[in-house]
Amino acid sequence: MSALYPWLKAVHVIAVMSWMAGMLYLPRLFVYHCSAPAGSQQSETFKVMERRLLKAIINPAMILTWVFGLWLAWTSGFYASAWLQAKVVLVLILSGVHGMLARYVRDFGADQNRHSEKFYRIINEIPTLLMIGIVILAVVKPF
């Protein structure tokens, strides 16, 4: 491994932390947005917050996570490891959840939300559970 490897890993970890912070916060915004009447100042404020969080933090962080994660997997040779392949599956699922949350941002933006506060409270737990699995695979490398 090159001397650049620890720097690549640091950028990857920073990107993951940023992505997860956004993925945990966005559904919480949805919970509160549900109680705001459509067209109200409060609803419009939530729309701005959700859109900015997605566009300025979550999307770039996900891209950086993937770019540096794949780079690390390739340069380290871990791409053939079973633990990394399992981790990639969980990250793919997390990416799918990301896409689902992006759709909800568009729905709220068009005043077309179809879900309840309870739904978003449950959705809020999915990134947490995926993160736990991903961290265990990355740190413990159980297989």
Phi and psi in radians as a Rosetta constraint file:
Dihedral C 1 N 2 CA 2 C 2 CIRCULARHARMONIC -1.454 0.35
Dihedral N 2 CA 2 C 2 N 3 CIRCULARHARMONIC 2.964 0.35
Dihedral C 2 N 3 CA 3 C 3 CIRCULARHARMONIC -1.185 0.35
Dihedral N 3 CA 3 C 3 N 4 CIRCULARHARMONIC -0.288 0.35
Dihedral C 3 N 4 CA 4 C 4 CIRCULARHARMONIC -1.352 0.35
Dihedral N 4 CA 4 C 4 N 5 CIRCULARHARMONIC -0.368 0.35
Dihedral C 4 N 5 CA 5 C 5 CIRCULARHARMONIC -0.918 0.35
Dihedral N 5 CA 5 C 5 N 6 CIRCULARHARMONIC -0.863 0.35
Dihedral C 5 N 6 CA 6 C 6 CIRCULARHARMONIC -1.078 0.35
Dihedral N 6 CA 6 C 6 N 7 CIRCULARHARMONIC -0.550 0.35
Dihedral C 6 N 7 CA 7 C 7 CIRCULARHARMONIC -1.238 0.35
Dihedral N 7 CA 7 C 7 N 8 CIRCULARHARMONIC -0.702 0.35
Dihedral C 7 N 8 CA 8 C 8 CIRCULARHARMONIC -1.094 0.35
Dihedral N 8 CA 8 C 8 N 9 CIRCULARHARMONIC -0.720 0.35
Dihedral C 8 N 9 CA 9 C 9 CIRCULARHARMONIC -1.137 0.35
Dihedral N 9 CA 9 C 9 N 10 CIRCULARHARMONIC -0.704 0.35
Dihedral C 9 N 10 CA 10 C 10 CIRCULARHARMONIC -1.095 0.35
Dihedral N 10 CA 10 C 10 N 11 CIRCULARHARMONIC -0.774 0.35
Dihedral C 10 N 11 CA 11 C 11 CIRCULARHARMONIC -1.110 0.35
Dihedral N 11 CA 11 C 11 N 12 CIRCULARHARMONIC -0.704 0.35
Dihedral C 11 N 12 CA 12 C 12 CIRCULARHARMONIC -1.054 0.35
Dihedral N 12 CA 12 C 12 N 13 CIRCULARHARMONIC -0.823 0.35
Dihedral C 12 N 13 CA 13 C 13 CIRCULARHARMONIC -1.127 0.35
Dihedral N 13 CA 13 C 13 N 14 CIRCULARHARMONIC -0.715 0.35
Dihedral C 13 N 14 CA 14 C 14 CIRCULARHARMONIC -1.081 0.35
Dihedral N 14 CA 14 C 14 N 15 CIRCULARHARMONIC -0.767 0.35
Dihedral C 14 N 15 CA 15 C 15 CIRCULARHARMONIC -1.116 0.35
Dihedral N 15 CA 15 C 15 N 16 CIRCULARHARMONIC -0.740 0.35
Dihedral C 15 N 16 CA 16 C 16 CIRCULARHARMONIC -1.069 0.35
Dihedral N 16 CA 16 C 16 N 17 CIRCULARHARMONIC -0.775 0.35
Dihedral C 16 N 17 CA 17 C 17 CIRCULARHARMONIC -1.081 0.35
Dihedral N 17 CA 17 C 17 N 18 CIRCULARHARMONIC -0.726 0.35
Dihedral C 17 N 18 CA 18 C 18 CIRCULARHARMONIC -1.166 0.35
Dihedral N 18 CA 18 C 18 N 19 CIRCULARHARMONIC -0.753 0.35
Dihedral C 18 N 19 CA 19 C 19 CIRCULARHARMONIC -1.065 0.35
Dihedral N 19 CA 19 C 19 N 20 CIRCULARHARMONIC -0.828 0.35
Dihedral C 19 N 20 CA 20 C 20 CIRCULARHARMONIC -1.160 0.35
Dihedral N 20 CA 20 C 20 N 21 CIRCULARHARMONIC -0.665 0.35
Dihedral C 20 N 21 CA 21 C 21 CIRCULARHARMONIC -1.012 0.35
Dihedral N 21 CA 21 C 21 N 22 CIRCULARHARMONIC -0.793 0.35
Dihedral C 21 N 22 CA 22 C 22 CIRCULARHARMONIC -1.183 0.35
Dihedral N 22 CA 22 C 22 N 23 CIRCULARHARMONIC -0.695 0.35
Dihedral C 22 N 23 CA 23 C 23 CIRCULARHARMONIC -1.179 0.35
Dihedral N 23 CA 23 C 23 N 24 CIRCULARHARMONIC -0.459 0.35
Dihedral C 23 N 24 CA 24 C 24 CIRCULARHARMONIC -1.494 0.35
Dihedral N 24 CA 24 C 24 N 25 CIRCULARHARMONIC -0.535 0.35
Dihedral C 24 N 25 CA 25 C 25 CIRCULARHARMONIC -1.452 0.35
Dihedral N 25 CA 25 C 25 N 26 CIRCULARHARMONIC -0.640 0.35
Dihedral C 25 N 26 CA 26 C 26 CIRCULARHARMONIC -1.050 0.35
Dihedral N 26 CA 26 C 26 N 27 CIRCULARHARMONIC -0.827 0.35
Dihedral C 26 N 27 CA 27 C 27 CIRCULARHARMONIC -1.111 0.35
Dihedral N 27 CA 27 C 27 N 28 CIRCULARHARMONIC -0.501 0.35
Dihedral C 27 N 28 CA 28 C 28 CIRCULARHARMONIC -1.165 0.35
Dihedral N 28 CA 28 C 28 N 29 CIRCULARHARMONIC -0.688 0.35
Dihedral C 28 N 29 CA 29 C 29 CIRCULARHARMONIC -1.063 0.35
Dihedral N 29 CA 29 C 29 N 30 CIRCULARHARMONIC -0.688 0.35
Dihedral C 29 N 30 CA 30 C 30 CIRCULARHARMONIC -1.066 0.35
Dihedral N 30 CA 30 C 30 N 31 CIRCULARHARMONIC -0.699 0.35
Dihedral C 30 N 31 CA 31 C 31 CIRCULARHARMONIC -0.977 0.35
Dihedral N 31 CA 31 C 31 N 32 CIRCULARHARMONIC -0.825 0.35
Dihedral C 31 N 32 CA 32 C 32 CIRCULARHARMONIC -1.283 0.35
Dihedral N 32 CA 32 C 32 N 33 CIRCULARHARMONIC -0.586 0.35
Dihedral C 32 N 33 CA 33 C 33 CIRCULARHARMONIC -1.135 0.35
Dihedral N 33 CA 33 C 33 N 34 CIRCULARHARMONIC -0.553 0.35
Dihedral C 33 N 34 CA 34 C 34 CIRCULARHARMONIC -0.975 0.35
Dihedral N 34 CA 34 C 34 N 35 CIRCULARHARMONIC -0.594 0.35
Dihedral C 34 N 35 CA 35 C 35 CIRCULARHARMONIC -1.471 0.35
Dihedral N 35 CA 35 C 35 N 36 CIRCULARHARMONIC -0.142 0.35
Dihedral C 35 N 36 CA 36 C 36 CIRCULARHARMONIC -1.513 0.35
Dihedral N 36 CA 36 C 36 N 37 CIRCULARHARMONIC 2.215 0.35
Dihedral C 36 N 37 CA 37 C 37 CIRCULARHARMONIC -1.082 0.35
Dihedral N 37 CA 37 C 37 N 38 CIRCULARHARMONIC 2.404 0.35
Dihedral C 37 N 38 CA 38 C 38 CIRCULARHARMONIC -0.962 0.35
Dihedral N 38 CA 38 C 38 N 39 CIRCULARHARMONIC 2.374 0.35
Dihedral C 38 N 39 CA 39 C 39 CIRCULARHARMONIC 1.492 0.35
Dihedral N 39 CA 39 C 39 N 40 CIRCULARHARMONIC -0.170 0.35
Dihedral C 39 N 40 CA 40 C 40 CIRCULARHARMONIC -1.294 0.35
Dihedral N 40 CA 40 C 40 N 41 CIRCULARHARMONIC 2.826 0.35
Dihedral C 40 N 41 CA 41 C 41 CIRCULARHARMONIC -1.046 0.35
Dihedral N 41 CA 41 C 41 N 42 CIRCULARHARMONIC -0.684 0.35
Dihedral C 41 N 42 CA 42 C 42 CIRCULARHARMONIC -1.088 0.35
Dihedral N 42 CA 42 C 42 N 43 CIRCULARHARMONIC -0.780 0.35
Dihedral C 42 N 43 CA 43 C 43 CIRCULARHARMONIC -1.090 0.35
Dihedral N 43 CA 43 C 43 N 44 CIRCULARHARMONIC -0.740 0.35
Dihedral C 43 N 44 CA 44 C 44 CIRCULARHARMONIC -1.125 0.35
Dihedral N 44 CA 44 C 44 N 45 CIRCULARHARMONIC -0.639 0.35
Dihedral C 44 N 45 CA 45 C 45 CIRCULARHARMONIC -1.133 0.35
Dihedral N 45 CA 45 C 45 N 46 CIRCULARHARMONIC -0.768 0.35
Dihedral C 45 N 46 CA 46 C 46 CIRCULARHARMONIC -1.067 0.35
Dihedral N 46 CA 46 C 46 N 47 CIRCULARHARMONIC -0.692 0.35
Dihedral C 46 N 47 CA 47 C 47 CIRCULARHARMONIC -1.016 0.35
Dihedral N 47 CA 47 C 47 N 48 CIRCULARHARMONIC -0.784 0.35
Dihedral C 47 N 48 CA 48 C 48 CIRCULARHARMONIC -1.125 0.35
Dihedral N 48 CA 48 C 48 N 49 CIRCULARHARMONIC -0.803 0.35
Dihedral C 48 N 49 CA 49 C 49 CIRCULARHARMONIC -1.051 0.35
Dihedral N 49 CA 49 C 49 N 50 CIRCULARHARMONIC -0.803 0.35
Dihedral C 49 N 50 CA 50 C 50 CIRCULARHARMONIC -1.135 0.35
Dihedral N 50 CA 50 C 50 N 51 CIRCULARHARMONIC -0.781 0.35
Dihedral C 50 N 51 CA 51 C 51 CIRCULARHARMONIC -1.121 0.35
Dihedral N 51 CA 51 C 51 N 52 CIRCULARHARMONIC -0.786 0.35
Dihedral C 51 N 52 CA 52 C 52 CIRCULARHARMONIC -1.150 0.35
Dihedral N 52 CA 52 C 52 N 53 CIRCULARHARMONIC -0.712 0.35
Dihedral C 52 N 53 CA 53 C 53 CIRCULARHARMONIC -1.052 0.35
Dihedral N 53 CA 53 C 53 N 54 CIRCULARHARMONIC -0.786 0.35
Dihedral C 53 N 54 CA 54 C 54 CIRCULARHARMONIC -1.157 0.35
Dihedral N 54 CA 54 C 54 N 55 CIRCULARHARMONIC -0.876 0.35
Dihedral C 54 N 55 CA 55 C 55 CIRCULARHARMONIC -1.324 0.35
Dihedral N 55 CA 55 C 55 N 56 CIRCULARHARMONIC -0.648 0.35
Dihedral C 55 N 56 CA 56 C 56 CIRCULARHARMONIC -1.630 0.35
Dihedral N 56 CA 56 C 56 N 57 CIRCULARHARMONIC -0.399 0.35
Dihedral C 56 N 57 CA 57 C 57 CIRCULARHARMONIC -2.127 0.35
Dihedral N 57 CA 57 C 57 N 58 CIRCULARHARMONIC -1.025 0.35
Dihedral C 57 N 58 CA 58 C 58 CIRCULARHARMONIC -1.145 0.35
Dihedral N 58 CA 58 C 58 N 59 CIRCULARHARMONIC -0.871 0.35
Dihedral C 58 N 59 CA 59 C 59 CIRCULARHARMONIC -1.072 0.35
Dihedral N 59 CA 59 C 59 N 60 CIRCULARHARMONIC -0.901 0.35
Dihedral C 59 N 60 CA 60 C 60 CIRCULARHARMONIC -1.081 0.35
Dihedral N 60 CA 60 C 60 N 61 CIRCULARHARMONIC -0.644 0.35
Dihedral C 60 N 61 CA 61 C 61 CIRCULARHARMONIC -1.143 0.35
Dihedral N 61 CA 61 C 61 N 62 CIRCULARHARMONIC -0.687 0.35
Dihedral C 61 N 62 CA 62 C 62 CIRCULARHARMONIC -1.119 0.35
Dihedral N 62 CA 62 C 62 N 63 CIRCULARHARMONIC -0.766 0.35
Dihedral C 62 N 63 CA 63 C 63 CIRCULARHARMONIC -1.064 0.35
Dihedral N 63 CA 63 C 63 N 64 CIRCULARHARMONIC -0.828 0.35
Dihedral C 63 N 64 CA 64 C 64 CIRCULARHARMONIC -1.108 0.35
Dihedral N 64 CA 64 C 64 N 65 CIRCULARHARMONIC -0.663 0.35
Dihedral C 64 N 65 CA 65 C 65 CIRCULARHARMONIC -1.032 0.35
Dihedral N 65 CA 65 C 65 N 66 CIRCULARHARMONIC -0.833 0.35
Dihedral C 65 N 66 CA 66 C 66 CIRCULARHARMONIC -1.153 0.35
Dihedral N 66 CA 66 C 66 N 67 CIRCULARHARMONIC -0.818 0.35
Dihedral C 66 N 67 CA 67 C 67 CIRCULARHARMONIC -1.060 0.35
Dihedral N 67 CA 67 C 67 N 68 CIRCULARHARMONIC -0.896 0.35
Dihedral C 67 N 68 CA 68 C 68 CIRCULARHARMONIC -1.289 0.35
Dihedral N 68 CA 68 C 68 N 69 CIRCULARHARMONIC -0.563 0.35
Dihedral C 68 N 69 CA 69 C 69 CIRCULARHARMONIC -1.124 0.35
Dihedral N 69 CA 69 C 69 N 70 CIRCULARHARMONIC -0.796 0.35
Dihedral C 69 N 70 CA 70 C 70 CIRCULARHARMONIC -1.148 0.35
Dihedral N 70 CA 70 C 70 N 71 CIRCULARHARMONIC -0.669 0.35
Dihedral C 70 N 71 CA 71 C 71 CIRCULARHARMONIC -1.077 0.35
Dihedral N 71 CA 71 C 71 N 72 CIRCULARHARMONIC -0.799 0.35
Dihedral C 71 N 72 CA 72 C 72 CIRCULARHARMONIC -1.092 0.35
Dihedral N 72 CA 72 C 72 N 73 CIRCULARHARMONIC -0.753 0.35
Dihedral C 72 N 73 CA 73 C 73 CIRCULARHARMONIC -1.064 0.35
Dihedral N 73 CA 73 C 73 N 74 CIRCULARHARMONIC -0.717 0.35
Dihedral C 73 N 74 CA 74 C 74 CIRCULARHARMONIC -1.237 0.35
Dihedral N 74 CA 74 C 74 N 75 CIRCULARHARMONIC -0.854 0.35
Dihedral C 74 N 75 CA 75 C 75 CIRCULARHARMONIC -1.223 0.35
Dihedral N 75 CA 75 C 75 N 76 CIRCULARHARMONIC -0.468 0.35
Dihedral C 75 N 76 CA 76 C 76 CIRCULARHARMONIC -1.530 0.35
Dihedral N 76 CA 76 C 76 N 77 CIRCULARHARMONIC -0.333 0.35
Dihedral C 76 N 77 CA 77 C 77 CIRCULARHARMONIC 1.455 0.35
Dihedral N 77 CA 77 C 77 N 78 CIRCULARHARMONIC 0.073 0.35
Dihedral C 77 N 78 CA 78 C 78 CIRCULARHARMONIC -1.272 0.35
Dihedral N 78 CA 78 C 78 N 79 CIRCULARHARMONIC -0.188 0.35
Dihedral C 78 N 79 CA 79 C 79 CIRCULARHARMONIC -0.977 0.35
Dihedral N 79 CA 79 C 79 N 80 CIRCULARHARMONIC -0.404 0.35
Dihedral C 79 N 80 CA 80 C 80 CIRCULARHARMONIC -1.568 0.35
Dihedral N 80 CA 80 C 80 N 81 CIRCULARHARMONIC -0.076 0.35
Dihedral C 80 N 81 CA 81 C 81 CIRCULARHARMONIC -1.368 0.35
Dihedral N 81 CA 81 C 81 N 82 CIRCULARHARMONIC 2.428 0.35
Dihedral C 81 N 82 CA 82 C 82 CIRCULARHARMONIC -1.087 0.35
Dihedral N 82 CA 82 C 82 N 83 CIRCULARHARMONIC -0.666 0.35
Dihedral C 82 N 83 CA 83 C 83 CIRCULARHARMONIC -1.101 0.35
Dihedral N 83 CA 83 C 83 N 84 CIRCULARHARMONIC -0.670 0.35
Dihedral C 83 N 84 CA 84 C 84 CIRCULARHARMONIC -1.252 0.35
Dihedral N 84 CA 84 C 84 N 85 CIRCULARHARMONIC -0.660 0.35
Dihedral C 84 N 85 CA 85 C 85 CIRCULARHARMONIC -1.110 0.35
Dihedral N 85 CA 85 C 85 N 86 CIRCULARHARMONIC -0.696 0.35
Dihedral C 85 N 86 CA 86 C 86 CIRCULARHARMONIC -1.144 0.35
Dihedral N 86 CA 86 C 86 N 87 CIRCULARHARMONIC -0.701 0.35
Dihedral C 86 N 87 CA 87 C 87 CIRCULARHARMONIC -1.086 0.35
Dihedral N 87 CA 87 C 87 N 88 CIRCULARHARMONIC -0.743 0.35
Dihedral C 87 N 88 CA 88 C 88 CIRCULARHARMONIC -1.080 0.35
Dihedral N 88 CA 88 C 88 N 89 CIRCULARHARMONIC -0.658 0.35
Dihedral C 88 N 89 CA 89 C 89 CIRCULARHARMONIC -1.069 0.35
Dihedral N 89 CA 89 C 89 N 90 CIRCULARHARMONIC -0.783 0.35
Dihedral C 89 N 90 CA 90 C 90 CIRCULARHARMONIC -1.140 0.35
Dihedral N 90 CA 90 C 90 N 91 CIRCULARHARMONIC -0.657 0.35
Dihedral C 90 N 91 CA 91 C 91 CIRCULARHARMONIC -1.198 0.35
Dihedral N 91 CA 91 C 91 N 92 CIRCULARHARMONIC -0.602 0.35
Dihedral C 91 N 92 CA 92 C 92 CIRCULARHARMONIC -1.098 0.35
Dihedral N 92 CA 92 C 92 N 93 CIRCULARHARMONIC -0.733 0.35
Dihedral C 92 N 93 CA 93 C 93 CIRCULARHARMONIC -1.120 0.35
Dihedral N 93 CA 93 C 93 N 94 CIRCULARHARMONIC -0.744 0.35
Dihedral C 93 N 94 CA 94 C 94 CIRCULARHARMONIC -1.058 0.35
Dihedral N 94 CA 94 C 94 N 95 CIRCULARHARMONIC -0.671 0.35
Dihedral C 94 N 95 CA 95 C 95 CIRCULARHARMONIC -1.129 0.35
Dihedral N 95 CA 95 C 95 N 96 CIRCULARHARMONIC -0.634 0.35
Dihedral C 95 N 96 CA 96 C 96 CIRCULARHARMONIC -1.140 0.35
Dihedral N 96 CA 96 C 96 N 97 CIRCULARHARMONIC -0.706 0.35
Dihedral C 96 N 97 CA 97 C 97 CIRCULARHARMONIC -1.092 0.35
Dihedral N 97 CA 97 C 97 N 98 CIRCULARHARMONIC -0.713 0.35
Dihedral C 97 N 98 CA 98 C 98 CIRCULARHARMONIC -0.963 0.35
Dihedral N 98 CA 98 C 98 N 99 CIRCULARHARMONIC -0.834 0.35
Dihedral C 98 N 99 CA 99 C 99 CIRCULARHARMONIC -1.080 0.35
Dihedral N 99 CA 99 C 99 N 100 CIRCULARHARMONIC -0.677 0.35
Dihedral C 99 N 100 CA 100 C 100 CIRCULARHARMONIC -1.111 0.35
Dihedral N 100 CA 100 C 100 N 101 CIRCULARHARMONIC -0.752 0.35
Dihedral C 100 N 101 CA 101 C 101 CIRCULARHARMONIC -1.134 0.35
Dihedral N 101 CA 101 C 101 N 102 CIRCULARHARMONIC -0.645 0.35
Dihedral C 101 N 102 CA 102 C 102 CIRCULARHARMONIC -1.090 0.35
Dihedral N 102 CA 102 C 102 N 103 CIRCULARHARMONIC -0.664 0.35
Dihedral C 102 N 103 CA 103 C 103 CIRCULARHARMONIC -1.118 0.35
Dihedral N 103 CA 103 C 103 N 104 CIRCULARHARMONIC -0.703 0.35
Dihedral C 103 N 104 CA 104 C 104 CIRCULARHARMONIC -1.142 0.35
Dihedral N 104 CA 104 C 104 N 105 CIRCULARHARMONIC -0.599 0.35
Dihedral C 104 N 105 CA 105 C 105 CIRCULARHARMONIC -1.076 0.35
Dihedral N 105 CA 105 C 105 N 106 CIRCULARHARMONIC -0.776 0.35
Dihedral C 105 N 106 CA 106 C 106 CIRCULARHARMONIC -1.106 0.35
Dihedral N 106 CA 106 C 106 N 107 CIRCULARHARMONIC -0.718 0.35
Dihedral C 106 N 107 CA 107 C 107 CIRCULARHARMONIC -1.073 0.35
Dihedral N 107 CA 107 C 107 N 108 CIRCULARHARMONIC -0.847 0.35
Dihedral C 107 N 108 CA 108 C 108 CIRCULARHARMONIC -1.072 0.35
Dihedral N 108 CA 108 C 108 N 109 CIRCULARHARMONIC -0.689 0.35
Dihedral C 108 N 109 CA 109 C 109 CIRCULARHARMONIC -1.054 0.35
Dihedral N 109 CA 109 C 109 N 110 CIRCULARHARMONIC -0.518 0.35
Dihedral C 109 N 110 CA 110 C 110 CIRCULARHARMONIC -1.732 0.35
Dihedral N 110 CA 110 C 110 N 111 CIRCULARHARMONIC 0.213 0.35
Dihedral C 110 N 111 CA 111 C 111 CIRCULARHARMONIC 0.958 0.35
Dihedral N 111 CA 111 C 111 N 112 CIRCULARHARMONIC 0.704 0.35
Dihedral C 111 N 112 CA 112 C 112 CIRCULARHARMONIC -2.103 0.35
Dihedral N 112 CA 112 C 112 N 113 CIRCULARHARMONIC 0.516 0.35
Dihedral C 112 N 113 CA 113 C 113 CIRCULARHARMONIC -1.083 0.35
Dihedral N 113 CA 113 C 113 N 114 CIRCULARHARMONIC 2.341 0.35
Dihedral C 113 N 114 CA 114 C 114 CIRCULARHARMONIC -2.030 0.35
Dihedral N 114 CA 114 C 114 N 115 CIRCULARHARMONIC 0.150 0.35
Dihedral C 114 N 115 CA 115 C 115 CIRCULARHARMONIC -2.137 0.35
Dihedral N 115 CA 115 C 115 N 116 CIRCULARHARMONIC 2.829 0.35
Dihedral C 115 N 116 CA 116 C 116 CIRCULARHARMONIC -1.659 0.35
Dihedral N 116 CA 116 C 116 N 117 CIRCULARHARMONIC 2.955 0.35
Dihedral C 116 N 117 CA 117 C 117 CIRCULARHARMONIC -1.001 0.35
Dihedral N 117 CA 117 C 117 N 118 CIRCULARHARMONIC -0.747 0.35
Dihedral C 117 N 118 CA 118 C 118 CIRCULARHARMONIC -1.038 0.35
Dihedral N 118 CA 118 C 118 N 119 CIRCULARHARMONIC -0.728 0.35
Dihedral C 118 N 119 CA 119 C 119 CIRCULARHARMONIC -0.993 0.35
Dihedral N 119 CA 119 C 119 N 120 CIRCULARHARMONIC -0.839 0.35
Dihedral C 119 N 120 CA 120 C 120 CIRCULARHARMONIC -1.221 0.35
Dihedral N 120 CA 120 C 120 N 121 CIRCULARHARMONIC -0.518 0.35
Dihedral C 120 N 121 CA 121 C 121 CIRCULARHARMONIC -1.124 0.35
Dihedral N 121 CA 121 C 121 N 122 CIRCULARHARMONIC -0.675 0.35
Dihedral C 121 N 122 CA 122 C 122 CIRCULARHARMONIC -1.242 0.35
Dihedral N 122 CA 122 C 122 N 123 CIRCULARHARMONIC -0.795 0.35
Dihedral C 122 N 123 CA 123 C 123 CIRCULARHARMONIC -1.007 0.35
Dihedral N 123 CA 123 C 123 N 124 CIRCULARHARMONIC -0.583 0.35
Dihedral C 123 N 124 CA 124 C 124 CIRCULARHARMONIC -1.059 0.35
Dihedral N 124 CA 124 C 124 N 125 CIRCULARHARMONIC -0.413 0.35
Dihedral C 124 N 125 CA 125 C 125 CIRCULARHARMONIC -1.468 0.35
Dihedral N 125 CA 125 C 125 N 126 CIRCULARHARMONIC -0.371 0.35
Dihedral C 125 N 126 CA 126 C 126 CIRCULARHARMONIC -1.085 0.35
Dihedral N 126 CA 126 C 126 N 127 CIRCULARHARMONIC -0.856 0.35
Dihedral C 126 N 127 CA 127 C 127 CIRCULARHARMONIC -1.048 0.35
Dihedral N 127 CA 127 C 127 N 128 CIRCULARHARMONIC -0.591 0.35
Dihedral C 127 N 128 CA 128 C 128 CIRCULARHARMONIC -1.110 0.35
Dihedral N 128 CA 128 C 128 N 129 CIRCULARHARMONIC -0.831 0.35
Dihedral C 128 N 129 CA 129 C 129 CIRCULARHARMONIC -1.115 0.35
Dihedral N 129 CA 129 C 129 N 130 CIRCULARHARMONIC -0.721 0.35
Dihedral C 129 N 130 CA 130 C 130 CIRCULARHARMONIC -1.116 0.35
Dihedral N 130 CA 130 C 130 N 131 CIRCULARHARMONIC -0.727 0.35
Dihedral C 130 N 131 CA 131 C 131 CIRCULARHARMONIC -1.056 0.35
Dihedral N 131 CA 131 C 131 N 132 CIRCULARHARMONIC -0.734 0.35
Dihedral C 131 N 132 CA 132 C 132 CIRCULARHARMONIC -1.042 0.35
Dihedral N 132 CA 132 C 132 N 133 CIRCULARHARMONIC -0.828 0.35
Dihedral C 132 N 133 CA 133 C 133 CIRCULARHARMONIC -1.081 0.35
Dihedral N 133 CA 133 C 133 N 134 CIRCULARHARMONIC -0.746 0.35
Dihedral C 133 N 134 CA 134 C 134 CIRCULARHARMONIC -1.104 0.35
Dihedral N 134 CA 134 C 134 N 135 CIRCULARHARMONIC -0.794 0.35
Dihedral C 134 N 135 CA 135 C 135 CIRCULARHARMONIC -1.131 0.35
Dihedral N 135 CA 135 C 135 N 136 CIRCULARHARMONIC -0.742 0.35
Dihedral C 135 N 136 CA 136 C 136 CIRCULARHARMONIC -1.065 0.35
Dihedral N 136 CA 136 C 136 N 137 CIRCULARHARMONIC -0.775 0.35
Dihedral C 136 N 137 CA 137 C 137 CIRCULARHARMONIC -1.099 0.35
Dihedral N 137 CA 137 C 137 N 138 CIRCULARHARMONIC -0.718 0.35
Dihedral C 137 N 138 CA 138 C 138 CIRCULARHARMONIC -1.257 0.35
Dihedral N 138 CA 138 C 138 N 139 CIRCULARHARMONIC -0.632 0.35
Dihedral C 138 N 139 CA 139 C 139 CIRCULARHARMONIC -1.595 0.35
Dihedral N 139 CA 139 C 139 N 140 CIRCULARHARMONIC -0.824 0.35
Dihedral C 139 N 140 CA 140 C 140 CIRCULARHARMONIC -1.438 0.35
Dihedral N 140 CA 140 C 140 N 141 CIRCULARHARMONIC -0.565 0.35
Dihedral C 140 N 141 CA 141 C 141 CIRCULARHARMONIC 0.864 0.35
Dihedral N 141 CA 141 C 141 N 142 CIRCULARHARMONIC 1.089 0.35
Dihedral C 141 N 142 CA 142 C 142 CIRCULARHARMONIC -1.164 0.35
Dihedral N 142 CA 142 C 142 N 143 CIRCULARHARMONIC -0.264 0.35
